[in-house]
């Protein structure tokens, strides 16, 4: 199947795209969950930023901003939102002064207080300041990132989550407001624009 010919009746672009350019065929890992859904769901919305994990399958890019920092040696980090995290996730931190840089290791999530904080299984290996990016390490600084062309349900006819093929958009024009992504904006948006540098986002400044 060509990367450029993956639009079907079941895989049409959402209205969030003003222009759809090149596309890439991707396999979405059946363990993926919608990063903004309050209740975990296997239905991924169109316009979800996706990037490959080890092995080449794609998962949603999951990150938010810290709203209460911690020093090296502490375990609790306040975050702006928690829906994108799960117990067992390995997380990293990106300093707000360098939002496109590689992330620094923090640790593994042991527990979550919904909408408030994450607690690490052991003390953080890196200090965190309010306003830094906290992201899941498995596809952090998302190389080969795409935007999911259309909504997809990862459940099979029996209701089990399975890997599924889909189309990811590599370039084009898209609306900031339609992204299924970190709602904190700010440097989270800066980092995503760096990863999706072939896109023209409108408005040019998120929230404008």
C-alpha positions as CSV (number, residue, x, y, z in Angstrom):
1,X,0.0,0.0,0.0
2,X,1.3,3.4,-0.9
3,X,1.9,6.0,1.8
4,X,0.1,8.4,-0.5
5,X,-3.0,6.4,-1.2
6,X,-4.5,5.4,2.1
7,X,-7.8,7.4,2.2
8,X,-10.8,5.1,2.2
9,X,-14.5,5.5,3.0
10,X,-13.6,4.5,6.6
11,X,-10.5,6.7,6.8
12,X,-11.5,10.1,5.6
13,X,-9.9,13.2,7.0
14,X,-11.6,15.2,9.7
15,X,-12.6,18.8,9.3
16,X,-9.6,19.7,11.5
17,X,-7.4,19.5,8.5
18,X,-7.6,22.4,6.0
19,X,-5.1,20.7,3.7
20,X,-4.0,17.1,3.7
21,X,-0.6,16.5,2.2
22,X,1.6,13.4,2.2
23,X,0.4,10.5,4.3
24,X,2.1,7.5,5.9
25,X,0.6,4.1,6.5
26,X,1.0,3.2,10.2
27,X,0.2,0.4,12.6
28,X,-1.4,1.6,15.8
29,X,-0.5,-0.4,18.9
30,X,-3.6,-2.0,20.4
31,X,-2.5,-0.8,23.9
32,X,-3.0,2.8,22.9
33,X,-5.6,4.9,24.7
34,X,-7.0,8.3,23.9
35,X,-4.7,10.8,25.8
36,X,-7.5,13.2,26.7
37,X,-10.3,10.9,27.6
38,X,-11.3,11.0,31.3
39,X,-12.2,7.3,31.1
40,X,-9.7,5.2,29.2
41,X,-11.0,4.4,25.7
42,X,-9.6,2.5,22.7
43,X,-11.3,5.0,20.3
44,X,-8.6,7.5,19.2
45,X,-9.8,10.8,17.8
46,X,-8.7,12.2,14.5
47,X,-6.0,14.8,14.8
48,X,-4.2,12.8,17.6
49,X,-0.5,13.3,17.3
50,X,1.1,9.9,16.9
51,X,4.7,8.7,17.0
52,X,6.5,5.3,16.9
53,X,7.5,3.4,20.0
54,X,10.2,0.6,20.0
55,X,9.3,-1.9,17.4
56,X,7.8,0.7,15.0
57,X,4.1,0.6,16.0
58,X,2.5,4.0,16.7
59,X,1.0,5.4,19.9
60,X,-0.4,8.8,20.9
61,X,2.1,11.4,22.0
62,X,1.4,11.9,25.7
63,X,2.6,15.0,27.6
64,X,1.4,17.9,29.7
65,X,2.9,20.7,31.9
66,X,4.0,20.4,35.5
67,X,2.1,22.9,37.6
68,X,4.0,22.0,40.8
69,X,7.7,21.1,40.7
70,X,9.7,18.7,42.7
71,X,13.4,18.5,43.5
72,X,15.7,15.6,42.8
73,X,14.9,13.0,45.5
74,X,11.1,13.7,45.7
75,X,8.4,11.5,44.2
76,X,5.3,13.6,43.7
77,X,4.9,16.0,40.7
78,X,1.9,18.2,40.2
79,X,0.6,18.2,36.7
80,X,-1.9,20.3,34.7
81,X,-3.8,17.1,33.6
82,X,-3.4,13.4,34.2
83,X,-5.6,11.7,31.6
84,X,-2.6,10.9,29.3
85,X,-0.7,9.0,32.0
86,X,-1.1,5.5,33.3
87,X,0.5,3.6,36.2
88,X,3.7,2.0,34.8
89,X,4.5,4.7,32.4
90,X,8.1,5.8,32.3
91,X,8.2,9.6,32.3
92,X,10.7,12.3,31.4
93,X,11.0,16.1,31.8
94,X,11.8,18.8,29.3
95,X,12.9,22.1,30.7
96,X,10.7,25.1,29.7
97,X,13.7,27.1,28.5
98,X,14.5,24.4,25.9
99,X,11.2,22.9,24.8
100,X,12.6,21.2,21.7
101,X,15.5,19.6,23.5
102,X,15.9,15.9,24.4
103,X,14.1,15.0,27.7
104,X,15.8,14.0,31.0
105,X,14.8,10.8,32.8
106,X,12.5,11.0,35.9
107,X,11.1,7.6,36.7
108,X,8.1,5.3,36.6
109,X,4.6,6.3,37.6
110,X,3.4,4.3,40.7
111,X,0.1,6.1,41.3
112,X,-2.0,9.0,40.0
113,X,-4.3,11.5,41.7
114,X,-6.7,12.3,38.9
115,X,-6.3,15.9,37.7
116,X,-3.7,16.7,40.3
117,X,-0.4,14.8,40.4
118,X,1.6,11.7,39.5
119,X,3.7,9.8,42.1
120,X,6.9,8.0,41.0
121,X,7.8,4.5,42.2
122,X,11.2,5.9,43.4
123,X,12.6,9.4,43.8
124,X,12.9,11.5,40.7
125,X,16.3,11.4,39.0
126,X,15.8,15.0,37.7
127,X,14.4,18.1,39.3
128,X,11.2,19.6,37.9
129,X,10.0,23.2,37.8
130,X,6.4,24.4,37.4
131,X,6.0,25.0,33.7
132,X,8.3,22.2,32.5
133,X,7.0,19.5,30.1
134,X,6.3,16.0,31.6
135,X,6.0,13.4,28.8
136,X,5.9,9.6,28.4
137,X,9.3,8.3,27.4
138,X,8.3,5.6,24.9
139,X,7.9,8.1,22.0
140,X,9.2,11.3,23.6
141,X,10.5,14.1,21.2
142,X,8.4,12.3,18.6
143,X,10.6,11.4,15.6
144,X,8.5,10.5,12.6
145,X,5.4,12.1,14.2
146,X,2.2,12.2,12.2
147,X,-1.4,13.4,12.9
148,X,-4.0,10.7,12.8
149,X,-6.1,11.2,9.7
150,X,-9.4,9.9,11.0
151,X,-11.0,8.5,14.1
152,X,-10.2,4.8,14.7
153,X,-11.6,2.2,17.1
154,X,-8.9,-0.3,18.2
155,X,-11.4,-2.9,19.3
156,X,-12.2,-5.9,17.2
157,X,-15.7,-7.4,16.8
158,X,-15.3,-9.2,20.1
159,X,-14.5,-6.0,21.9
160,X,-10.8,-6.7,22.4
161,X,-8.2,-4.1,21.7
162,X,-6.0,-5.0,18.7
163,X,-3.3,-3.4,16.6
164,X,-4.9,-1.7,13.5
165,X,-3.6,0.0,10.4
166,X,-4.4,3.6,9.8
167,X,-3.2,6.7,7.9
168,X,-1.0,9.4,9.5
169,X,-0.6,12.8,7.9
170,X,3.0,14.0,7.5
171,X,2.3,17.5,6.2
172,X,-0.5,19.9,5.4
173,X,-2.5,22.5,7.2
174,X,-4.4,21.9,10.4
175,X,-6.3,23.8,13.1
176,X,-4.7,24.1,16.5
177,X,-8.1,23.9,18.2
178,X,-8.8,20.5,16.6
179,X,-5.7,18.7,18.0
180,X,-6.4,15.8,20.4
181,X,-3.4,16.7,22.5
182,X,-2.1,18.4,25.7
183,X,-4.6,21.1,26.5
184,X,-2.1,23.1,28.5
185,X,-0.8,24.7,25.3
186,X,2.3,26.9,25.7
187,X,5.6,25.0,25.3
188,X,3.7,21.7,24.8
189,X,2.5,23.3,21.5
190,X,6.0,24.6,20.7
191,X,7.4,21.0,21.1
192,X,4.7,19.5,18.9
193,X,5.2,22.1,16.2
194,X,8.9,21.2,16.2
195,X,8.0,17.6,15.8
196,X,5.4,18.3,13.0
197,X,7.5,20.9,11.3
198,X,6.0,20.1,7.8
199,X,2.6,21.4,9.0
200,X,1.2,24.9,8.8
201,X,-1.0,25.3,11.9
202,X,-3.7,27.9,12.0
203,X,-3.8,30.3,13.6
204,X,-0.1,30.5,13.6
205,X,-0.1,31.1,17.3
206,X,-2.2,28.6,19.3
207,X,-5.1,30.3,21.0
208,X,-5.0,33.4,18.9
